[in-house]
Structures are given as structure tokens and as C-alpha cells.
Amino acid sequence: MERNMPPDALTSYRILDFGTAFASPMAAHLLADMGAEVIKIESHTRLDGLRLGRPIVGEDIAGGDRGEWPEYQPVFHGLNRSKLGVTVNIKHAEGVELLKRLVRISDVVINNFAPGVMDRAGLGYEALRVEKPDLIYVSLPAAGETGPLRDIVAYAPVIAALAGISGLVGYSSAREDFVGTLQVAFCDAVGALHAVVAVLAALRHRRSTGAGQAIDIAQWEAAVSMLGAALAALAQTDLKRVLAYSTVSQLSYIVLGAVLLSPVAMVGGIIHIAAHAFSKITLFFCAGSIYCASGKRKISDMAGIGRNLPWTMGAFFVGSLSMIGIPPSGGFVSKWYLASGSAQAGETTFLIVLLVSSILNAAYFLPVTYIAFFRTRAEGEAASVREIPMITIPLIATATLSVLMGIFPDYFLALAQGVVR
């Protein structure tokens, strides 16, 4: 029977982390931070890649590469904190059976192997759903379970190239023949955070329906979300679809703050959660107000509507400024800290990404205000469209909070700095 989800933690759920290296382990440890019991599944015959390499003490690099110092790798321990662990020989039938018994009393299985690896071990979704029909099974392959690139095996630098991020970085100033790359595993972290959100949504779905599901998260697709979603928003004509695509892009700023591992950037990412909440709910309130008052959804149909709905469109303009990052809005505070953190971490590429994304935000938000206030209303357009107080009051309140957050950010900064410490 499905257990009730506590409001602030996943304390009643068990997750099996079959993953290696970065993406799957990061997703699992974030779920552990939310209270879930996470069990990391390992093998002596094939060590997790982050157990290899130069140990934190000593100079035995060759021994580290051979796996002789598996407990002296700080990145491994950082990504696998708060977990239990078990070592199983999955090439042995009894080992596979032991894992299936564990699946029967678990809720989520997560891995970041290439397509087919878990299936060949007898631990694919179809095999495990027999043991646990409501199982949530998450895969994080480089390019997805299907498609022409499904079989590629890639770490974050290759995924960054596929996503076009390496093109933003360009060539190294020291070596003209060397294509630059990010100094942090950005694409791994982006994929991991997408997995966390997917697991939370799947648990909620299972709570409502009793059904499990298989979730395929292509890390390549996740990595393009910051600029890709913003570009997709430009092509939309329905206001709510513009806001929906924009949300995907804005959430990537939070990921950016996390992966830079700079205290200033992390504060910016946390602040952006609140700044985005105030400004985006304002914009959605405004879209709802426009629809309820006039029945309009398409941006092109909103010519002159600002004269009928001045409070609604004024609030929309305020929310747009915060999304773009113009002072004195909360969005300016969060983007200022993200930009400062990028500079602190030496990642000037992210400064470019922030700038380009903000320009795209302006490109699809500001025309809405222009059309509403400065375009001529169509002939015969009903002049009876009026503000609806029950809707207008909340959107004015959230727009005001968005501005107050920019003018008086100390409270939110203190909270964010406390979390980072």
C-alpha cells in the first residue's frame, strides 16, 4: 500500500542507486537529503569511477588508477553521503536474485548506465516491474534510451559538446587547437536535478494512481534546457505556453548556482527560487486574469488590452522585469549573485549564458507589454473588458513582493547564506 508522503521529507521511501560516477549518485544523494533511505549498489569487479584516481593522501596515482585506494576519494564520498551501501556480484545468479528481493521492498531504482546494460544484467525495467509492479525506474543515459545516439557512452564533457555548450566556451586561449570545456560537471548536475524532480513527480503520481513508471532522462536534452527552452518560448503564440517554456529555462539558473560550487553562486541559486516564485506566479496570475476577463490566450489578440486591464498588465510588466533581471526586482538580486559567483569560480562562459538567456527573456516578455499598451485595439473589440478584483488583488500582491525582494533582500540573503554555510 502506498505510504503518505511527509510534507518536508521522503522518510517513508527507499531508493536503490545503481549508478556510477556523478549523475545518478548526485540525484540519489539529493533524495537522501530529503529523507529517503538510499542504498548504493556496487561491485568489486567494476568499481565506481569516482573510487579511482589520485588519493587524497599520498602520491600513489598509479595505485589509485588501479583501484587500490577506493576509500580515499573525496568526490566519491561527497556524492554518496547519507547512503547505505551493499556490494553485490551481479554476474552471479544469486546476486541478481538478492537485488530483486531488495527491489520488492523499494520504491525507486535509478541508474546512469548506457541503454541495455541493466537489461543484460537481468535488472531492466521489464524484469523489475514483475517483482514490483508500482516501481519507479529512472534511467539517465547520455542521449536517451531511443534514437540514433542511444548507444553512445559519454561523460559530462562530451554531453556538453553535444548540447552546444562547448561551442559557447570556444577555444582555449593557451592552445588554439584545443576546444575549451567547463571546469565543473555541469551536464551531470543538470541531469541529476532533472531526475530528482522527475522522481518527486512520479511518487506523487503513484500516490494518486498506484501506478509506477519508467522515466528516461537524456542528459543531452537536459543540458540544453537553459537556452533551448528560452528559444522555444520565442516561437510560442499562446501566453501560457510562453510562461511554461520560460519556467524550464529559469529553473536552470538554480542548477547553475549548485554546480558552480561557489558560495556566492549557490546563494544566487537559492535566492532565484524565491525570486522566480514571486515573478512567475505574478505572470501566471496575469495570464489567468486576461483569459477570465477577455477569453484571450494568444499574444497577438491582446492589442490594446492594457487600457482595459491596466493593473493586470502593469503587474505583468513588473514580473517581466524580474524575470529579465532588471533592478529593483528580486530577479536582479539572484542574477547578480549568480554572475558574481560565475566570476568567482572563473567560469566566464556562464556569464555569457546568463546574458544571452536574459536577452531572450526580454525578447519574449517585453513585446507582450508593448502589444497590450501601445498597439491599437481591433475595430469592434469589446470595451467592456474590465479588471476582476478577486484576481487582480493577488497579482498586485505578488508583483509588489517581487519588487520588495529587490529593494529589501537582506532577509532572503540571510536565509540563503545560512543554507550554504
N, C-alpha and C positions, 0 to 999 in steps of 0.2 A: 504493500500500500504506500502511496506517495506520502512523504512526510511534509509537514508545513514548513515553509522557508522562514527562518527568523528574519526580522526586519533589517538587521545590520550584519548578518554573517551567514556563512554556508555551513554552520556547525553540524548539520544532520546529513551531510553528503560526503561520499568517498570517491576519490578520483585516482585513477591509475595513469601514471605518466610513463609511457614507453619511450619518450623522446630522448634525443641526444643533442649535444651542443647547446644552442641558445633558444630557439623559438618555442618549442614545446615546453622545455623546462621553465622558461620565464612565465609562460601562461599558467603553468601549474602552480608555481610558487606565488603568483598573484592571487590565485584562487585559494591557496593555503592561507594567505594573509587575510582573506575574507572569512576564514574559519573552517574551510573544508579539510577533511583528512586526506592528504595526498600521499600516495605510495609510489616511489620511483622504482621502476623495474630496470635492472641492469644485468649485464652478462660479463663473466670473467674472460670469455673468449674474444669479446669485442668491446673494449672499454669505451665509455662516453668520450668523445673527442676532447672535451674540456678537462678530462683527467690526465691528458697527455701534455707534454711540453715542459719548458723550464720550470723547475720547482721554485717555490717562494723562498726557500732556504737552500744554500749550496749552489754549486755551479755544474751539476751533472745534467747538462742539457740533453746529451745522448741518452742517458738513462731515463730522463723524463719522457723523451720521444718514444722510448720502448715501453712506457707504462710502469716504470719501477717506482714512481713517486705519485701514486694516484690521489693520496690524501693531502698533497702539498700544492694544490692548485686553487688559489683564492677565488677565481671567477666561477669555477665549478661550485664551490660552496656558497657563493653569493646567489647563484641562480637556483640552488636546490635547498635553500634554507626552509625551515618549517615543514620538512617532509620526513616521512618514514622511508625505509628502503629495503629492498629484497633483491637478492641475486639469484637468477634462475637460468638454467640451461634450456633455451627454447628449441634447441636442436634435438632434445630428448623428449619422447612422447610423454613421460611423466611430468616433465617441466611444463609442457603445454597444458596438460590436464590440471596441474596446480594453478596455473594462471586463469584457466577457465572457471575454476572454483572460486577464485578471487573476484572474477568479473561478476559472478552471480550475486555477490553481496556489495557490488559497487554501483555507482551511478554514471560515471563518465570515464571514457577511455580517450586519451589524447596522444598523438604521435606526430612527428615531423619527418617520417621516412619518405622515400620515393614511392610512387604508386606500385603496388604489387609486393612490397617487402613484407608487410603484415599478413597479406593473403597467403604467401608462400610458407609462412610460419604457422599457418592454421589459425591466425588471430585477426583475420579481416572482419569487416562489419557483418557480412552474411553469416560467418561462423559464430561470432559472438552474440548476435541478436537471438540465436537459438538458445543460448544459455541465459540471456537477459533480454526479453522482448522490448522492454522500455529503455534500453541502453542508449545513452547519448555518446556517439562515436565521432571524434574530431580528428581530421587529418590536415596537416599543414605542409603539403608538398610545395616545391618551388613554383611550379606552374600549373598546379591543379591535377585532379585525377583524370581529366579528359583533355583532349586537344592535341595538336601536333607537337607540343613541347612537354607533354606529360612525363616523359622518361628522363628528362634532364635531372642531374644531381647537382645542386648548386648551394653555395653558402651566400651570405648577405652581399658580398661584393659583386657577384655575378647577377644576383637579383636586382641590385641597384643599377647595373648596366642595362638589364632588360627593361627596367622601368623608366629609363631615360635620366636617372638621377646622376649617373656618372657623366652624362653629357653636360649637365649643369656645372659639375665640378671642373671639367675641362682637362687640360694637360698640366702636368707638373711644371712649375717654373724652373726647377732644378734640371729636369730632363725633358726635352721637348718630345721624345719618343715614348714617354711614359704617361699613360692615361691616369689621371688622379682618381682617388676613391675617398670615401668618407672614413674618418678616423674612429667612428663608432658603428656598431652593428645596427644601423637604423632600420633596415628592412626586416631583420629578425624581430626587433622590438615591435614594429608596426604589425607584423603578422601575429605576434603573441597577444597584443592588445585586442586585435580583431577577434582572436579566438576566445578571449575572456568574455567579451560582450556576447559572442555567439553562444557560449555555454550558459550564461545567465539567461539569455532569451529562450534557449532550449529547455532549461529547467522550468522556467515559467510556463512554457507551452506544455510540458509534460504534466505540470501541476494541474493545468486546466483540462487536458485531454487524456492523460495517461499514456500518451504515445512518445516513444523515443524517436531518434532520427540520426542519420549520418550527415555530418557537416564537412564540406570540402572547402577549405580556405586556401586559395592560391596566394602565396606570399608575394608573387609578382603583382597580382591585381591589387592587393592591399597596399603595396608600396606606392602605387600611382595615385592613391586616393587624395593626397594633399592638393595636387594641381589638377589631376584628372577630373575630380568631382566639380571643381570650380569651372573648368572648361565646359563640362556637361551642363552646368547651370546656365551658362550663357546661351545655350541652344534652346532653352525651355521658354514656352509662351504662357504656361499656367503658373500663376504666382506661387501656389503651394508647392509645385514641383521645383521651382527655383529654390525655395526655402529648404526643401528636403535635400537636394543635392548640395546645397551650401553647408548643411549640417555635417555631412560626411567630411567635407574639406576642413571645416572648423575643428572637428574632433582630432584631426591630425596634428594640430598645434599642441594639444595636450600630450600626444605621443612624442612630439619633438622635445618638449620640456623634459620628459622622462629619459629619453635615450641619450641626451647630451651629457648627462651625469655632472652637470654644472649646477651648484646650489642656486645660482641666480635663475638659470633656465628652468629648474624644477619649480621654483616659486612662481615663475611666469606661467608654467603649465597648469599649476593648481589654481592660480588666480583666474586663468582663462575658463576653467569650469564654471565659476560663478559669473564671470563677465558674459560668456556665451549664453548661460541660462537666462539672465535678465534680458539681453538684447534679442535672442532668438524667440523667446516666448512673447516678447513685445511684437515681433514681426508676424508671428502666427496669429496672435490676437487680432492684429490689424487685418490680416487676410480674412479671418473669420468675420470681422466687422464689415468689411467691404462686401463679402458674399451675402451676409444676412440683410444688409441694408439695400443692396442693389442686385444681388444674384450674379454678380460678375466674378469670373475667375481668370480670364485672360488679361494680361497686362495691356494689350493693345485696346481693349474695350474700356479702359479706365481713364480715358482722356477727360480732363476737367473735373474728375470726381473729387479732387481735393477741395473744390469750392463748396461741395455739399458735405464733405466729411473732413473738415479742417483738423479736428483733434486726432482723428484716426491717422490721417496722412502725415501730420506733424510728428506723431509718435513713431510712425514708420521711418521717417527721416532720421529721428534720434537713434532708433535701433540700428539703422543702416550705418550711421557714423561710428557706432560702437563696433559693429562687425568689421568695418574697414580699419578701425584703429585710430580714429581721429580724436584728439582731446576736445573737451574734458570728459571722455567716456571711460567706462571700465575696460573696454577693449583696447584702448590706448595703453593703459597700465600693464595689462597682460602682455601685449606685444612688445612693449618697451623692455620688460624683463626678459622675454624670450630672445629679443635681439641682443640685449646686453649679455645674456648667457651664452649665445652663439659666439659672440666676440671673445668672451672669457675662455671658452673651450677651443678657440682657434678655428671654428668651423664657419668661415666666411660664406661658404656655399649656402648655409641655412639662412643667412641674412638675405641672400638673393631670392631664395624660395619664399621667405616671408614677404619681401617687397612685391614679388610677382603675384603672389596669392592675394595680397591686399589690393593691388591694382585690379585684379579680376573681380574681387568683391565690389569695388567701386563700379566696375563696368556693368554688373548685373543688378545692383541695388539702386544706384542713383537715378538711372533712367525711369524707374517706377515713380519716384517723387516728381521728376520733371514732367512726365506724361500727366500725372494727376493734377498738377498745379498750373502748368503752362500750355498744355495742349487744349485746343478748343473742343468743347463738348459737341458730340454729334447732333445734327439737327433733329429735333423731335425727342431728344433724350429727356427722360423724366426728371423734372427739377424737384420732385417730391422726395428724393433720397435724402435721408436725414440720419444723424447720429443716433445710435441706440444706447441710451445711458448705461444699461446693465452690462454692455460690452465695452463701452468707451472708458468707463471708470477704471477697470482693471488694467487696460493697456496704457492709460496715462500713468498709473501707479508703477508699472514695471519699467516704463520709459524713464520715469523720474529716478527710480532706483539705479538704472544703468548710468545715469549722469552722476548721481550722488556717489556711486562707487568710484568714479573717476576723480571726483573732487576730494572725497574723503576716503582714500584707500587703506588707511592705517589698520583698520580692524581686519580686513581680509588679508593684508600683508602679514600681520602678526599670526593669523591662523596658518597661513601657508608656510611661513618661516618655522613655525613650531612643528609642522608635519615634517619638513625637510630635516630639521635637527633630530 
